């Protein structure tokens, strides 16, 4: 019986990491937006009684949804690993890839897991003091929205590596998309100060624009990682072109398209 092509493919580890990345971001969207309903975030100005009501209305979703995150959240490591691999494939110092790996491994704790723990703890004991419930509520959303500075440095590292790279692993326009993503991570810093308005953790600038840019950014890098795997030749020089009539839309300068 013939083995599946994926199992015989020299790139099978890369493909497994790519599909795991797709699975993680799909799980993330479903859990945070549909199951737990923690995104869009709750209102920063809620008083203790309103926070208790907020937890009560999402009780089962918080426990079930974040249970999936605690079981499958490790899939987030696959995207970090694959991006680190892509930086290693560039003609830049390995310091870029190691710095990116360390920064994102550390940032996953405050920027991703803290909100899961805080919201689960809040839902687990609904008989707690409303003041404590409000503390957990604030801690969860502030840790999620207010710690983006760690991701900021990672985006700038990736951007710099792409701009310096001569192996054409990623197109230069994606470096500037990294810069756009980094800038949206700067503007969430005021969420530690404001309780309402555009800069609050649920505000137009700190959340809505941020999420729109992040959604575009994530879709772009998932697509470009797929292209990188298709082009990968396991060498050390420039990656070969992808044999596609649409390739000029990704690397216009490199293939001589006006």
Sine and cosine of phi, psi and omega as CSV:
sin_phi,cos_phi,sin_psi,cos_psi,sin_omega,cos_omega
0.00,0.00,0.73,-0.68,-0.05,-1.00
-0.96,0.28,0.73,-0.68,0.02,-1.00
-0.95,0.30,0.53,-0.85,0.08,-1.00
-0.83,0.56,0.56,-0.83,-0.06,-1.00
-0.85,0.52,-0.59,0.81,-0.05,-1.00
-0.88,0.48,-0.59,0.81,-0.04,-1.00
-0.95,0.30,-0.44,0.90,0.00,-1.00
-1.00,-0.07,-0.22,0.97,-0.07,-1.00
-0.94,0.35,0.72,-0.70,0.06,-1.00
-0.89,0.46,-0.37,0.93,-0.04,-1.00
-0.99,-0.13,0.29,0.96,-0.14,-0.99
-0.87,0.49,-0.57,0.82,0.02,-1.00
-0.91,0.41,-0.61,0.79,0.02,-1.00
-0.92,0.39,-0.67,0.75,0.02,-1.00
-0.92,0.39,-0.64,0.77,0.04,-1.00
-0.88,0.48,-0.66,0.75,0.04,-1.00
-0.91,0.42,-0.62,0.79,-0.01,-1.00
-0.92,0.38,-0.70,0.71,0.01,-1.00
-0.92,0.39,-0.56,0.83,0.07,-1.00
-0.91,0.41,-0.58,0.81,0.06,-1.00
-0.89,0.45,-0.70,0.71,0.07,-1.00
-0.85,0.52,-0.69,0.73,-0.03,-1.00
-0.90,0.44,-0.66,0.75,-0.02,-1.00
-0.90,0.44,-0.75,0.66,-0.05,-1.00
-0.93,0.37,-0.49,0.87,0.10,-1.00
-0.93,0.38,-0.70,0.71,0.04,-1.00
-0.87,0.48,-0.69,0.72,0.00,-1.00
-0.84,0.54,-0.76,0.65,-0.05,-1.00
-0.90,0.43,-0.69,0.72,-0.04,-1.00
-0.90,0.43,-0.72,0.69,-0.07,-1.00
-0.93,0.37,-0.76,0.65,-0.12,-0.99
-0.96,0.27,-0.58,0.81,-0.09,-1.00
-1.00,-0.08,-0.56,0.83,-0.12,-0.99
-0.96,-0.29,-0.69,0.73,-0.11,-0.99
-0.99,0.10,-0.85,0.53,-0.04,-1.00
-0.99,0.10,-0.39,0.92,-0.05,-1.00
0.81,0.59,0.65,0.76,0.10,-0.99
-1.00,-0.02,-0.10,1.00,0.11,-0.99
-0.73,-0.68,0.73,-0.69,-0.13,0.99
-0.82,0.58,0.49,-0.87,-0.12,-0.99
-0.94,0.35,0.33,-0.94,0.06,-1.00
-0.93,0.38,0.14,-0.99,-0.06,-1.00
-0.98,0.21,0.75,-0.66,0.00,-1.00
-0.92,0.40,-0.37,0.93,-0.10,-0.99
-1.00,-0.06,0.13,0.99,0.00,-1.00
-0.87,0.49,0.65,-0.76,0.10,-0.99
-1.00,0.07,0.14,-0.99,-0.06,-1.00
-0.81,0.59,-0.65,0.76,-0.01,-1.00
-0.91,0.42,-0.64,0.77,0.02,-1.00
-0.93,0.36,-0.57,0.82,0.04,-1.00
-0.91,0.41,-0.68,0.73,0.05,-1.00
-0.86,0.52,-0.68,0.74,0.04,-1.00
-0.90,0.43,-0.62,0.78,0.02,-1.00
-0.88,0.47,-0.73,0.69,0.03,-1.00
-0.89,0.45,-0.65,0.76,-0.04,-1.00
-0.90,0.44,-0.62,0.79,-0.04,-1.00
-0.96,0.29,-0.25,0.97,-0.03,-1.00
-0.85,-0.52,0.23,0.97,-0.17,-0.99
-0.77,0.63,-0.85,0.52,-0.06,-1.00
-0.92,0.40,-0.64,0.77,0.00,-1.00
-0.89,0.46,-0.65,0.76,0.01,-1.00
-0.89,0.46,-0.70,0.71,-0.04,-1.00
-0.94,0.35,-0.70,0.71,-0.04,-1.00
-0.96,0.29,-0.73,0.68,-0.05,-1.00
-0.88,0.47,-0.74,0.68,-0.04,-1.00
-0.97,0.25,-0.31,0.95,0.15,-0.99
-0.88,0.47,-0.65,0.76,0.06,-1.00
-0.90,0.44,-0.64,0.77,0.01,-1.00
-0.89,0.45,-0.69,0.73,-0.03,-1.00
-0.92,0.39,-0.46,0.89,0.03,-1.00
-0.99,0.13,-0.68,0.73,-0.16,-0.99
-0.93,-0.38,-0.01,1.00,-0.04,-1.00
-0.89,0.47,-0.34,0.94,0.04,-1.00
-0.89,0.46,-0.27,0.96,0.07,-1.00
-0.87,0.49,-0.34,0.94,0.03,-1.00
-0.87,0.49,-0.43,0.90,0.00,-1.00
-0.92,0.40,-0.42,0.91,-0.04,-1.00
-0.93,0.37,-0.64,0.77,0.02,-1.00
-0.92,0.39,-0.64,0.77,0.04,-1.00
-0.89,0.46,-0.68,0.73,-0.01,-1.00
-0.90,0.43,-0.67,0.74,-0.04,-1.00
-0.93,0.36,-0.64,0.77,0.05,-1.00
-0.91,0.41,-0.65,0.76,0.06,-1.00
-0.86,0.50,-0.66,0.75,0.05,-1.00
-0.87,0.49,-0.67,0.74,-0.02,-1.00
-0.89,0.45,-0.59,0.80,0.03,-1.00
-0.94,0.33,-0.60,0.80,0.07,-1.00
-0.88,0.47,-0.48,0.88,-0.02,-1.00
-0.98,0.21,-0.20,0.98,0.00,-1.00
-0.98,0.17,0.23,-0.97,-0.01,-1.00
-1.00,-0.01,0.73,0.68,-0.01,-1.00
-0.82,-0.58,0.21,-0.98,0.01,-1.00
-0.86,0.50,0.55,-0.84,0.05,-1.00
-0.91,0.41,-0.25,0.97,0.04,-1.00
-0.86,0.52,-0.53,0.85,0.02,-1.00
-0.90,0.44,-0.74,0.67,-0.05,-1.00
-0.92,0.39,-0.67,0.75,-0.01,-1.00
-0.92,0.39,-0.62,0.79,0.03,-1.00
-0.90,0.43,-0.69,0.72,0.03,-1.00
-0.88,0.47,-0.71,0.70,-0.02,-1.00
-0.86,0.51,-0.74,0.68,-0.04,-1.00
-0.92,0.40,-0.70,0.71,-0.04,-1.00
-0.87,0.49,-0.71,0.70,-0.05,-1.00
-0.97,0.24,-0.48,0.88,0.08,-1.00
-0.91,0.42,-0.63,0.78,0.00,-1.00
-0.97,0.26,-0.65,0.76,-0.09,-1.00
-0.94,0.34,-0.34,0.94,0.01,-1.00
-0.89,0.45,-0.44,0.90,-0.03,-1.00
-0.95,0.32,-0.86,0.50,0.01,-1.00
-0.96,0.28,-0.53,0.85,-0.11,-0.99
-1.00,0.06,-0.13,0.99,-0.07,-1.00
-0.67,-0.74,-0.75,0.66,-0.12,-0.99
-0.99,0.12,-0.52,0.85,-0.04,-1.00
-0.86,0.52,-0.68,0.73,-0.01,-1.00
-0.91,0.41,-0.58,0.81,0.01,-1.00
-0.90,0.43,-0.70,0.71,0.00,-1.00
-0.92,0.39,-0.74,0.68,-0.06,-1.00
-0.88,0.47,-0.71,0.71,-0.04,-1.00
-0.94,0.33,-0.57,0.82,0.05,-1.00
-0.92,0.39,-0.68,0.74,0.04,-1.00
-0.88,0.47,-0.65,0.76,0.02,-1.00
-0.90,0.44,-0.62,0.78,-0.02,-1.00
-0.98,0.20,-0.45,0.89,-0.09,-1.00
-0.91,0.41,-0.61,0.79,-0.05,-1.00
-0.83,-0.56,0.99,0.17,-0.04,-1.00
-0.91,0.41,-0.22,0.98,0.00,-1.00
-1.00,0.06,0.05,1.00,0.04,-1.00
-0.90,0.43,0.28,-0.96,0.07,-1.00
-0.85,0.53,0.70,-0.72,0.06,-1.00
-0.83,0.56,-0.52,0.85,0.02,-1.00
-0.91,0.42,-0.67,0.74,0.04,-1.00
-0.91,0.41,-0.66,0.75,0.03,-1.00
-0.87,0.50,-0.65,0.76,0.03,-1.00
-0.92,0.39,-0.57,0.82,0.04,-1.00
-0.89,0.45,-0.69,0.72,0.02,-1.00
-0.91,0.42,-0.63,0.78,0.03,-1.00
-0.88,0.48,-0.77,0.64,0.03,-1.00
-0.89,0.45,-0.69,0.72,-0.03,-1.00
-0.87,0.49,-0.68,0.73,-0.02,-1.00
-0.89,0.46,-0.78,0.62,-0.07,-1.00
-0.96,0.27,-0.57,0.82,0.04,-1.00
-0.93,0.38,-0.64,0.77,0.02,-1.00
-0.91,0.41,-0.58,0.81,-0.03,-1.00
-0.95,0.30,-0.72,0.70,-0.09,-1.00
-1.00,-0.02,-0.50,0.86,-0.17,-0.99
-1.00,-0.04,-0.06,1.00,-0.05,-1.00
-0.96,-0.27,0.36,0.93,-0.09,-1.00
-0.94,0.33,-0.18,0.98,0.03,-1.00
-0.87,0.50,-0.50,0.87,0.04,-1.00
-0.92,0.40,-0.65,0.76,0.04,-1.00
-0.93,0.36,-0.50,0.87,0.03,-1.00
-0.81,0.58,-0.76,0.65,-0.03,-1.00
-0.89,0.45,-0.64,0.77,0.02,-1.00
-0.88,0.48,-0.67,0.74,0.03,-1.00
-0.89,0.45,-0.63,0.77,0.01,-1.00
-0.93,0.36,-0.57,0.82,0.06,-1.00
-0.90,0.43,-0.72,0.69,0.00,-1.00
-0.90,0.44,-0.67,0.75,0.03,-1.00
-0.86,0.51,-0.74,0.67,-0.03,-1.00
-0.89,0.45,-0.66,0.75,0.01,-1.00
-0.88,0.48,-0.66,0.75,0.00,-1.00
-0.91,0.41,-0.67,0.74,-0.02,-1.00
-0.92,0.40,-0.54,0.84,0.00,-1.00
-1.00,0.08,-0.32,0.95,-0.11,-0.99
-0.92,0.40,0.67,-0.75,0.07,-1.00
-0.93,-0.37,0.04,1.00,-0.02,-1.00
-1.00,-0.07,0.04,1.00,0.11,-0.99
0.85,0.52,0.62,0.78,0.03,-1.00
-0.93,0.37,-0.68,0.74,0.07,-1.00
-0.79,-0.62,0.49,-0.87,0.08,-1.00
-0.94,0.35,0.45,-0.89,-0.06,-1.00
-0.90,0.43,-0.50,0.86,-0.02,-1.00
-0.88,0.47,-0.46,0.89,0.00,-1.00
-0.95,0.32,-0.43,0.90,0.08,-1.00
-0.88,0.47,-0.65,0.76,-0.01,-1.00
-0.96,0.27,-0.45,0.89,0.12,-0.99
-0.93,0.37,-0.56,0.83,0.13,-0.99
-0.87,0.50,-0.64,0.77,0.02,-1.00
-0.90,0.43,-0.66,0.75,0.05,-1.00
-0.87,0.49,-0.67,0.74,0.03,-1.00
-0.90,0.45,-0.65,0.76,0.02,-1.00
-0.89,0.46,-0.65,0.76,-0.02,-1.00
-0.91,0.41,-0.58,0.81,0.05,-1.00
-0.93,0.36,-0.42,0.91,0.03,-1.00
-0.98,0.21,-0.35,0.94,0.07,-1.00
-0.96,0.28,-0.66,0.75,-0.14,-0.99
-0.96,0.27,-0.11,0.99,0.06,-1.00
-0.99,0.11,-0.18,0.98,-0.02,-1.00
-0.84,0.55,-0.63,0.77,0.00,-1.00
-0.90,0.43,-0.18,0.98,0.01,-1.00
-0.89,0.46,-0.28,0.96,0.08,-1.00
-0.97,0.24,-0.23,0.97,-0.09,-1.00
-0.93,-0.36,-0.70,0.72,-0.15,-0.99
-1.00,0.00,0.67,-0.74,0.06,-1.00
-0.99,-0.12,-0.23,0.97,-0.03,-1.00
-0.43,-0.90,0.30,-0.95,0.04,-1.00
0.99,-0.15,-0.12,-0.99,-0.11,-0.99
-0.89,0.45,-0.46,0.89,-0.07,-1.00
-0.99,-0.15,0.02,1.00,0.10,-0.99
-0.94,0.34,0.22,-0.97,-0.12,-0.99
-0.91,0.41,-0.25,0.97,0.07,-1.00
-0.93,-0.37,0.24,0.97,-0.12,-0.99
-0.98,0.21,0.17,-0.98,-0.03,-1.00
-0.86,0.51,-0.69,0.73,-0.04,-1.00
-0.99,0.16,-0.76,0.66,-0.12,-0.99
-0.96,0.30,-0.37,0.93,-0.01,-1.00
-0.82,-0.57,-0.83,0.55,-0.16,-0.99
-0.91,0.42,-0.75,0.66,0.04,-1.00
-0.92,0.39,-0.64,0.76,0.01,-1.00
-0.85,0.53,-0.73,0.68,-0.03,-1.00
-0.92,0.39,-0.63,0.78,0.02,-1.00
-0.88,0.47,-0.71,0.70,0.02,-1.00
-0.92,0.40,-0.67,0.74,-0.01,-1.00
-0.90,0.44,-0.61,0.79,0.04,-1.00
-0.89,0.46,-0.69,0.72,0.05,-1.00
-0.90,0.43,-0.70,0.71,-0.01,-1.00
-0.88,0.48,-0.72,0.70,-0.02,-1.00
-0.91,0.42,-0.69,0.72,0.03,-1.00
-0.87,0.50,-0.65,0.76,-0.01,-1.00
-0.91,0.41,-0.73,0.69,-0.08,-1.00
-0.96,0.29,-0.48,0.88,0.07,-1.00
-0.91,0.42,-0.68,0.73,0.04,-1.00
-0.90,0.43,-0.69,0.72,-0.04,-1.00
-0.94,0.35,-0.53,0.84,0.10,-1.00
-0.90,0.44,-0.63,0.78,0.07,-1.00
-0.88,0.48,-0.71,0.71,0.03,-1.00
-0.88,0.48,-0.64,0.77,0.02,-1.00
-0.88,0.48,-0.68,0.73,-0.01,-1.00
-0.90,0.43,-0.66,0.75,0.03,-1.00
-0.88,0.47,-0.56,0.83,-0.05,-1.00
-1.00,0.03,-0.28,0.96,-0.12,-0.99
-0.83,0.56,0.78,-0.62,0.05,-1.00
-0.88,-0.48,0.07,1.00,0.02,-1.00
0.86,0.50,0.47,0.88,0.10,-1.00
-0.99,-0.16,-0.30,-0.95,0.01,-1.00
-0.86,-0.51,-0.12,0.99,-0.01,-1.00
-1.00,-0.08,-0.23,-0.97,0.00,-1.00
-0.85,0.52,0.61,-0.79,0.05,-1.00
-0.94,0.34,0.60,-0.80,0.05,-1.00
-0.93,0.36,0.33,-0.94,0.03,-1.00
-0.93,0.36,0.48,-0.88,0.11,-0.99
-0.98,0.18,0.82,-0.57,-0.03,-1.00
-0.95,0.30,0.99,0.17,-0.02,-1.00
-0.54,-0.84,0.61,-0.79,0.02,-1.00
-0.93,0.38,-0.25,0.97,-0.01,-1.00
-1.00,-0.09,-0.01,1.00,-0.12,-0.99
-0.88,0.47,-0.48,0.88,-0.03,-1.00
-0.90,0.43,-0.32,0.95,0.02,-1.00
-0.97,0.25,-0.26,0.96,-0.01,-1.00
-0.98,-0.17,-0.70,0.71,-0.02,-1.00
-0.84,-0.54,0.93,0.38,-0.07,-1.00
-0.88,0.48,-0.67,0.74,-0.08,-1.00
-0.94,0.34,-0.63,0.78,-0.12,-0.99
-0.95,0.32,-0.41,0.91,-0.05,-1.00
-0.95,-0.31,0.22,0.98,0.15,-0.99
0.97,0.23,0.40,0.92,0.04,-1.00
-0.99,0.11,0.75,-0.66,-0.03,-1.00
-0.87,0.49,0.00,0.00,0.00,0.00
